[in-house]
Amino acid sequence: MPSIVRCLKPPPAALAIAMLWLTGCATVGSNTRALCLPVVDYTTAEQARAADEVEALPEGAVIVQMLVDYAVLRDQARACR
């Protein structure tokens, strides 16, 4: 019984042509600038109150990790400006 594995495998040139064809469908260039979202400024009093509230949270509260993620997003938004 002959092996048909070679028949089912596309030649490398076909893969290259397929990739070129798919990239030709791109409608936006890679040098477009991302939308920069505004960053809300909080007063020192608001920041102190938030810090007190975070300190009062139970050990291992999920909201603490969410706030860390939020801080990263704020830093990225600031850098975008």
Secondary structure, DSSP 4 states (H G I P E B T S, - for coil): ----HHHHSPPHHHHHHHHHHHHTT--S-TTPPPPPPP-----HHHHHHHHHHHHTSPTT-HHHHHHHHHHHHHHHHHHH-
